[in-house]
Amino acid sequence: MPARRFNTTTYYRGCRTIDVFMNSSLPGKSVDRMSPLEWRVGISLASIFGLRMLGLFLVLPVFAVFAASLPGGDNFQLVSLAFGVFMLVQACLYLPFGFASDRFGRKPVIILGLLIFAAGSMMAAWAPSIYWMIAARALQGMGAVSAAVTALAADLTREQHRTKIMAMIGSTIGLTFSLSLVVSPVLYGWIGMRGMFLMIALLAVLAIPLLLYAVPNPVQSVRRSGRLPVGEVLKDTQLLRLNLGIFALHVLQTSMFLIVPHRLIEEQGIALGQHWHIYLPVVLGSFLVAIPAIVQSERKGRTKLMFIGSILLLMISQLGLWFGATGLPGIVTMLLLFFAAFNVLEASLPSLVSRVAPPEAKGTALGIFNTSQALGVAAGSAAGGWIAVHLGPHWINCMTTLLAFAWGAVSLSMKVPARPAFKTIAFGPDADMDEMRERISSLPGVREVAMELEQRIATIKINPERWDESRLQRLIGGEA
């Protein structure tokens, strides 16, 4: 549909419509490009997310060695608990942090989470025994800010560019993971594990001024009700499909990496310390495939086709690892297919959640989404371990192939929300903004009304198929 622009100079009761676009995104036009603000938001939030993820991944390659040197560290179960309690606590707190970001605002919740994570990191640097280390890792996990960061990105970006922003943020996971494999052993030999934990705390603290000064405040209505809208979110079948998707994606990832390192060691003779030579180029190469796919699918409105195609790539990669990929070139090819699909889906899923979720419960919906993600990590580890012990490692790829097939079948009925339009209204000094918000929210086709009280501006998200411009003009003119 060609772009349509409405009158921007009509005045009613101290209100002025100042910007209205319907389907304003046209391929090849400047309006379809990310704005400087969106670039700034994407880079800043990706940096914040990357600082935190680097703090998590840096300890992975060397944690078990260090923990064994602590009093009580000769008990491998306690070492495993110290390693895994971080994600367990995260899974329990994603939802409360997401709800709190809806209720109190995104930035205060993110800052609180970063400070808690920093405190846990400093406690880990001091921990005199494995029991204190378990407590420190649990405290680190209490800084569960992923849902709030993702919701903030959704608040500050247009829907046609949201998947790109999510890709920028999500790409930090793969990049920091690959970087940690290279840097962690060097840092461990240089400053030791306690120095690494202190550095992690410093990175978390440095993320706070980046958040405050580089990321603008969202035009967002803070929830006034203390009601937790979990039931409303859980009843939404589209959100359930997306939660199932992120659960399945991380079951696949975790299960697969229970056996890939062993195959590289046993079949290809590649030492564990050299695996980053495989992972780093594969992850970087996957971005070269995934990012153009995301940009083109968003530009041409083929989000669902890209989504289903990425699940199909997952299935092919698992089938290849199950049957055909025996030599190093085959394994590398299947890993490249997997990470290309993984990066597309890791970016698309939270973007779709933010578009489908009720506006006043966006953080809550993303909290449930991130909980599903953490549960997928845990379930993938447990299921993969059970299959490896009782059926043999080879059958893990059978399970992941079947899971990808089931996910694809469920996703065929997924509905991608239509691209909305946005309308901005400036209010005069005599207008009652609370009253206008309630009245505008009741209009057919209005999906969300976000108020900027200090600027006296309302931004309305509109379903173009149900929108009637004349209804708004009558409302603000006092006729309805």
C-alpha positions as CSV (number, residue, x, y, z in Angstrom):
1,M,0.0,0.0,0.0
2,P,1.4,3.4,-0.9
3,A,2.2,5.8,2.0
4,R,-0.5,8.2,3.0
5,R,0.1,11.3,5.0
6,F,-2.7,13.2,6.8
7,N,-3.2,16.8,7.6
8,T,-0.8,18.0,10.3
9,T,-2.1,21.5,11.0
10,T,-5.6,21.1,12.5
11,Y,-6.2,22.5,15.9
12,Y,-8.8,21.3,18.4
13,R,-9.3,22.4,22.1
14,G,-5.6,23.2,22.5
15,C,-4.5,20.0,20.7
16,R,-2.6,19.8,17.4
17,T,-1.9,16.7,15.3
18,I,1.7,17.1,14.3
19,D,2.7,13.9,12.6
20,V,0.7,11.1,11.0
21,F,2.0,8.2,8.9
22,M,0.0,5.2,7.6
23,N,2.2,2.4,6.3
24,S,5.0,4.9,6.0
25,S,7.7,2.3,5.4
26,L,8.5,2.1,1.7
27,P,11.4,-0.1,0.3
28,G,14.3,2.0,-0.8
29,K,13.0,5.3,0.8
30,S,14.6,7.1,3.6
31,V,11.7,6.6,5.9
32,D,12.5,2.9,5.9
33,R,15.9,3.4,7.3
34,M,16.8,3.3,10.9
35,S,16.9,6.7,12.4
36,P,20.0,8.1,14.2
37,L,18.1,7.6,17.5
38,E,17.4,4.0,16.7
39,W,21.0,3.4,15.8
40,R,22.1,5.0,19.1
41,V,19.5,2.9,21.1
42,G,20.6,-0.3,19.4
43,I,24.3,0.2,19.8
44,S,24.0,1.4,23.4
45,L,21.7,-1.4,24.6
46,A,23.8,-4.0,22.7
47,S,26.8,-2.6,24.5
48,I,25.1,-2.8,27.9
49,F,23.9,-6.3,27.2
50,G,27.4,-7.3,25.9
51,L,29.1,-6.0,29.1
52,R,26.8,-8.1,31.2
53,M,27.1,-11.2,29.0
54,L,30.9,-10.8,28.8
55,G,30.8,-10.9,32.6
56,L,28.9,-14.1,32.5
57,F,30.8,-15.9,29.7
58,L,34.3,-14.9,30.8
59,V,34.2,-17.3,33.8
60,L,32.8,-20.3,31.9
61,P,36.0,-21.8,30.5
62,V,38.0,-21.6,33.8
63,F,35.3,-21.6,36.6
64,A,35.5,-25.4,37.3
65,V,39.2,-25.3,37.7
66,F,39.1,-22.3,40.1
67,A,36.2,-23.6,42.1
68,A,38.0,-26.9,42.7
69,S,40.7,-25.0,44.5
70,L,38.2,-23.5,47.1
71,P,37.6,-25.3,50.4
72,G,34.8,-27.7,49.6
73,G,35.5,-27.5,45.9
74,D,36.5,-31.2,45.8
75,N,32.8,-32.0,45.8
76,F,31.9,-31.9,42.1
77,Q,28.1,-31.6,42.8
78,L,28.8,-28.4,44.8
79,V,30.9,-27.0,41.9
80,S,28.1,-27.8,39.5
81,L,25.6,-26.1,41.8
82,A,27.8,-23.0,42.0
83,F,28.0,-23.0,38.2
84,G,24.3,-23.5,37.5
85,V,22.6,-21.6,40.3
86,F,23.1,-18.4,38.3
87,M,20.6,-19.5,35.6
88,L,18.3,-21.1,38.1
89,V,17.9,-17.8,40.0
90,Q,17.6,-15.9,36.7
91,A,14.7,-18.1,35.6
92,C,12.9,-17.4,38.8
93,L,13.3,-13.6,38.6
94,Y,12.8,-12.7,34.9
95,L,9.1,-12.4,35.4
96,P,9.2,-10.2,38.5
97,F,11.8,-7.9,36.9
98,G,9.8,-7.7,33.7
99,F,6.6,-6.8,35.7
100,A,8.5,-4.3,37.8
101,S,9.7,-2.6,34.6
102,D,6.1,-2.2,33.5
103,R,5.2,-0.8,36.9
104,F,8.1,1.4,37.8
105,G,9.9,2.1,34.5
106,R,12.6,0.3,32.5
107,K,15.7,2.3,33.5
108,P,15.3,2.0,37.4
109,V,14.9,-1.7,37.1
110,I,17.9,-2.2,34.8
111,I,20.1,-0.1,37.1
112,L,19.0,-2.1,40.1
113,G,19.7,-5.4,38.3
114,L,23.2,-4.2,37.2
115,L,24.0,-3.1,40.8
116,I,22.9,-6.5,42.2
117,F,25.0,-8.3,39.5
118,A,28.0,-6.1,40.4
119,A,27.5,-6.9,44.1
120,G,27.3,-10.6,43.4
121,S,30.5,-10.4,41.4
122,M,32.4,-8.6,44.2
123,M,31.1,-11.2,46.6
124,A,32.4,-14.0,44.3
125,A,35.8,-12.3,44.2
126,W,35.9,-12.5,48.0
127,A,34.3,-15.9,48.5
128,P,36.4,-18.0,50.9
129,S,34.7,-21.3,50.2
130,I,32.5,-23.1,47.7
131,Y,29.5,-22.4,49.8
132,W,30.1,-18.7,49.7
133,M,30.7,-19.0,46.0
134,I,27.3,-20.6,45.6
135,A,25.7,-17.7,47.4
136,A,27.6,-15.2,45.3
137,R,26.6,-16.8,42.1
138,A,23.0,-16.8,43.3
139,L,23.3,-13.0,44.0
140,Q,24.7,-12.5,40.6
141,G,21.7,-14.3,39.1
142,M,19.3,-11.9,40.9
143,G,20.2,-9.2,38.5
144,A,17.8,-10.6,35.9
145,V,17.5,-7.5,33.6
146,S,17.2,-9.2,30.2
147,A,13.4,-8.7,29.9
148,A,13.7,-5.0,31.0
149,V,16.5,-4.3,28.5
150,T,14.5,-6.0,25.7
151,A,11.3,-4.1,26.6
152,L,13.3,-0.8,26.6
153,A,14.5,-1.5,23.1
154,A,10.9,-2.2,22.1
155,D,9.8,1.1,23.6
156,L,12.3,3.1,21.7
157,T,12.2,1.6,18.2
158,R,9.7,1.4,15.4
159,E,8.3,-2.0,14.7
160,Q,9.7,-2.2,11.2
161,H,13.2,-1.9,12.7
162,R,12.7,-3.8,15.9
163,T,14.0,-7.1,14.7
164,K,17.2,-5.4,13.5
165,I,17.7,-3.9,17.0
166,M,17.0,-7.2,18.6
167,A,19.6,-8.8,16.3
168,M,22.1,-6.2,17.4
169,I,21.4,-7.0,21.0
170,G,21.2,-10.8,20.4
171,S,24.4,-10.8,18.4
172,T,26.3,-9.9,21.5
173,I,25.6,-13.3,22.9
174,G,27.5,-15.1,20.1
175,L,30.3,-12.5,20.0
176,T,30.9,-12.4,23.7
177,F,30.8,-16.2,23.9
178,S,33.4,-16.6,21.2
179,L,35.5,-13.8,22.6
180,S,35.4,-15.4,26.1
181,L,36.9,-18.6,24.7
182,V,39.9,-16.7,23.5
183,V,40.3,-14.1,26.3
184,S,39.4,-16.0,29.4
185,P,42.4,-18.3,29.8
186,V,44.7,-15.3,29.2
187,L,43.0,-13.2,31.8
188,Y,42.9,-16.1,34.3
189,G,46.7,-16.4,34.0
190,W,47.2,-12.6,34.2
191,I,44.8,-11.4,37.0
192,G,43.4,-14.7,38.4
193,M,39.7,-15.6,39.0
194,R,39.3,-13.0,41.7
195,G,40.6,-10.3,39.5
196,M,38.2,-11.4,36.7
197,F,35.2,-11.2,39.1
198,L,36.3,-7.7,40.1
199,M,36.6,-6.7,36.4
200,I,33.1,-8.2,35.8
201,A,31.7,-6.0,38.6
202,L,33.4,-2.9,37.1
203,L,31.9,-3.7,33.6
204,A,28.4,-3.9,35.2
205,V,28.9,-0.5,36.9
206,L,30.2,1.1,33.7
207,A,27.1,0.0,31.9
208,I,25.0,2.3,34.2
209,P,26.2,5.7,32.9
210,L,26.0,4.3,29.4
211,L,22.3,3.6,30.1
212,L,21.6,6.9,31.7
213,Y,23.3,9.2,29.2
214,A,23.3,7.3,25.8
215,V,19.8,5.8,25.9
216,P,16.9,8.2,25.9
217,N,13.9,7.9,28.2
218,P,11.0,6.0,26.5
219,V,7.7,7.6,25.8
220,Q,5.9,5.1,28.0
221,S,2.9,5.1,30.3
222,V,3.9,3.5,33.6
223,R,1.3,1.0,35.0
224,R,-0.6,2.3,37.9
225,S,-2.2,-1.0,38.9
226,G,-0.3,-3.5,41.0
227,R,-2.1,-6.4,39.3
228,L,0.3,-8.9,37.7
229,P,-1.2,-9.6,34.3
230,V,0.3,-13.1,34.0
231,G,-3.0,-14.8,33.3
232,E,-3.8,-12.4,30.4
233,V,-0.4,-13.0,28.8
234,L,-0.5,-16.8,29.3
235,K,-3.9,-17.1,27.7
236,D,-2.6,-15.5,24.5
237,T,-2.1,-18.4,22.0
238,Q,0.3,-16.3,19.8
239,L,2.5,-15.6,22.8
240,L,2.4,-19.2,23.8
241,R,3.7,-20.2,20.4
242,L,6.6,-17.7,20.8
243,N,7.4,-18.9,24.3
244,L,7.4,-22.5,23.1
245,G,9.7,-21.3,20.3
246,I,12.4,-19.8,22.5
247,F,12.1,-22.9,24.8
248,A,12.7,-25.2,21.9
249,L,15.5,-23.1,20.4
250,H,17.5,-23.3,23.6
251,V,16.8,-27.0,24.2
252,L,18.3,-27.4,20.7
253,Q,21.4,-25.3,21.4
254,T,22.1,-26.7,24.9
255,S,21.6,-30.4,23.8
256,M,23.7,-30.0,20.7
257,F,26.7,-28.5,22.5
258,L,26.7,-31.5,24.9
259,I,28.1,-33.6,22.0
260,V,29.7,-31.2,19.4
261,P,32.8,-30.5,21.6
262,H,33.3,-34.3,22.1
263,R,33.0,-34.9,18.4
264,L,35.6,-32.3,17.6
265,I,38.0,-33.9,20.2
266,E,37.3,-37.6,19.5
267,E,36.6,-37.6,15.7
268,Q,38.7,-34.6,14.5
269,G,41.5,-34.6,17.1
270,I,41.1,-30.9,17.9
271,A,42.1,-30.0,21.5
272,L,39.5,-28.2,23.6
273,G,41.7,-25.0,23.8
274,Q,41.6,-24.8,20.0
275,H,37.8,-25.0,19.6
276,W,37.5,-21.3,19.3
277,H,39.2,-21.5,15.9
278,I,36.0,-23.3,14.8
279,Y,33.4,-21.3,16.7
280,L,34.6,-17.8,16.1
281,P,34.6,-17.9,12.2
282,V,31.4,-19.9,12.3
283,V,29.6,-17.3,14.5
284,L,31.0,-14.4,12.5
285,G,30.0,-16.1,9.2
286,S,26.5,-16.8,10.5
287,F,26.0,-13.0,11.0
288,L,26.9,-12.4,7.4
289,V,24.0,-14.7,6.5
290,A,21.5,-13.8,9.2
291,I,21.6,-10.0,9.1
292,P,20.8,-9.5,5.4
293,A,18.0,-12.1,5.8
294,I,16.5,-10.1,8.7
295,V,16.8,-6.8,6.8
296,Q,15.2,-8.1,3.6
297,S,12.4,-10.0,5.3
298,E,11.4,-6.9,7.4
299,R,11.6,-4.6,4.4
300,K,9.5,-6.9,2.2
301,G,7.0,-8.0,4.9
302,R,8.1,-11.7,4.8
303,T,8.7,-12.2,8.5
304,K,6.8,-15.4,8.7
305,L,8.5,-16.9,5.7
306,M,11.9,-16.1,7.2
307,F,10.8,-17.5,10.5
308,I,9.6,-20.9,9.1
309,G,12.7,-21.0,6.8
310,S,15.0,-20.6,9.8
311,I,13.3,-23.5,11.6
312,L,13.8,-25.5,8.5
313,L,17.5,-24.7,8.6
314,L,17.6,-25.8,12.2
315,M,16.1,-29.1,11.2
316,I,18.6,-29.6,8.3
317,S,21.5,-28.8,10.6
318,Q,20.4,-31.4,13.1
319,L,19.7,-34.0,10.4
320,G,23.2,-33.4,9.0
321,L,24.8,-33.8,12.4
322,W,22.8,-37.0,13.0
323,F,23.4,-38.7,9.6
324,G,25.8,-37.0,7.3
325,A,28.3,-34.7,8.9
326,T,31.3,-36.9,9.8
327,G,34.3,-34.9,8.6
328,L,35.3,-31.5,9.8
329,P,33.9,-29.6,6.7
330,G,30.5,-31.3,7.2
331,I,30.5,-30.4,10.9
332,V,31.5,-26.8,10.2
333,T,28.8,-26.5,7.5
334,M,26.1,-27.8,9.9
335,L,27.3,-25.4,12.6
336,L,27.1,-22.5,10.2
337,L,23.5,-23.4,9.2
338,F,22.6,-23.8,12.9
339,F,24.0,-20.4,14.0
340,A,22.6,-18.6,11.0
341,A,19.1,-19.9,11.9
342,F,19.7,-19.4,15.6
343,N,20.7,-15.7,15.1
344,V,17.6,-15.0,13.0
345,L,15.3,-16.7,15.5
346,E,17.0,-15.2,18.5
347,A,16.3,-11.7,17.1
348,S,12.8,-12.4,15.7
349,L,11.3,-14.0,18.7
350,P,11.6,-11.2,21.3
351,S,10.6,-8.7,18.5
352,L,7.4,-10.6,17.8
353,V,6.7,-10.9,21.6
354,S,7.0,-7.1,21.9
355,R,4.6,-6.6,19.0
356,V,2.0,-9.2,20.1
357,A,2.0,-8.5,23.9
358,P,-0.5,-6.1,25.5
359,P,1.1,-2.6,25.6
360,E,0.8,-2.3,29.4
361,A,2.3,-5.8,29.9
362,K,5.2,-5.8,27.5
363,G,7.8,-6.3,30.3
364,T,5.7,-9.0,31.9
365,A,5.4,-10.9,28.6
366,L,9.1,-10.6,28.0
367,G,9.7,-11.8,31.5
368,I,7.7,-15.0,30.8
369,F,9.5,-15.3,27.5
370,N,13.0,-15.1,29.2
371,T,11.8,-17.6,31.8
372,S,10.9,-20.0,29.0
373,Q,14.4,-19.4,27.5
374,A,16.1,-20.3,30.8
375,L,13.9,-23.4,31.2
376,G,14.9,-24.4,27.7
377,V,18.6,-24.3,28.7
378,A,17.9,-26.4,31.8
379,A,15.6,-28.9,29.9
380,G,18.2,-29.2,27.1
381,S,20.9,-30.0,29.5
382,A,18.8,-32.6,31.4
383,A,17.2,-34.3,28.4
384,G,20.5,-34.3,26.4
385,G,22.3,-35.8,29.4
386,W,19.7,-38.5,29.9
387,I,19.7,-39.5,26.2
388,A,23.5,-39.6,26.1
389,V,23.6,-41.9,29.1
390,H,20.7,-44.2,28.3
391,L,20.6,-44.2,24.4
392,G,23.9,-42.9,23.3
393,P,25.1,-39.4,22.3
394,H,24.2,-40.1,18.6
395,W,20.5,-40.0,19.5
396,I,20.7,-36.4,20.9
397,N,20.5,-35.2,17.3
398,C,17.5,-37.4,16.7
399,M,15.7,-35.6,19.6
400,T,16.7,-32.1,18.3
401,T,15.5,-33.0,14.8
402,L,12.1,-34.1,16.0
403,L,11.8,-31.0,18.2
404,A,12.6,-28.7,15.3
405,F,10.0,-30.5,13.2
406,A,7.4,-30.1,15.9
407,W,8.2,-26.5,16.4
408,G,7.9,-25.8,12.7
409,A,4.5,-27.5,12.6
410,V,3.2,-25.4,15.5
411,S,4.6,-22.2,13.9
412,L,2.7,-22.7,10.6
413,S,-0.4,-21.3,12.3
414,M,1.5,-18.3,13.7
415,K,0.1,-14.9,12.9
416,V,2.5,-12.0,12.4
417,P,0.9,-8.7,13.5
418,A,0.2,-6.2,10.7
419,R,2.7,-3.3,10.7
420,P,1.0,-0.4,12.6
421,A,0.8,3.3,11.9
422,F,1.8,6.0,14.4
423,K,0.2,9.3,15.1
424,T,1.7,12.0,17.4
425,I,-0.5,14.7,19.0
426,A,0.7,17.8,20.8
427,F,-1.5,19.0,23.6
428,G,-2.1,22.6,24.6
429,P,-1.8,23.8,28.3
430,D,-5.5,23.5,29.0
431,A,-6.0,19.9,27.8
432,D,-6.5,17.2,30.5
433,M,-4.0,14.6,29.4
434,D,-5.3,11.8,31.6
435,E,-8.8,12.3,30.2
436,M,-7.6,12.4,26.6
437,R,-5.6,9.3,27.1
438,E,-8.6,7.3,28.3
439,R,-10.8,8.7,25.5
440,I,-8.2,8.1,22.7
441,S,-7.6,4.5,24.0
442,S,-11.3,3.7,23.5
443,L,-11.2,4.5,19.8
444,P,-11.4,1.6,17.3
445,G,-8.1,0.7,15.9
446,V,-6.0,2.1,18.7
447,R,-3.4,-0.4,19.9
448,E,-1.4,1.7,22.3
449,V,-1.3,5.3,23.7
450,A,2.0,6.4,25.2
451,M,2.1,9.8,27.0
452,E,5.0,12.1,27.5
453,L,3.7,14.2,30.3
454,E,6.6,16.7,30.4
455,Q,6.4,17.3,26.6
456,R,2.6,17.1,26.6
457,I,2.7,14.7,23.7
458,A,0.8,11.5,23.0
459,T,2.0,8.9,20.5
460,I,-0.7,6.6,19.3
461,K,-0.1,3.2,17.7
462,I,-2.8,2.4,15.2
463,N,-4.2,-0.6,13.4
464,P,-4.6,0.9,9.9
465,E,-7.3,-1.6,9.0
466,R,-9.7,-0.3,11.7
467,W,-8.6,3.3,12.0
468,D,-11.0,6.2,11.3
469,E,-9.2,9.6,11.3
470,S,-12.5,11.5,11.6
471,R,-13.3,9.8,14.9
472,L,-10.1,11.2,16.5
473,Q,-10.8,14.7,15.1
474,R,-14.3,14.7,16.5
475,L,-13.0,13.4,19.9
476,I,-10.4,16.1,20.4
477,G,-12.8,18.6,19.1
478,G,-15.3,17.8,21.8
479,E,-17.9,16.1,19.6
480,A,-17.4,12.5,20.9
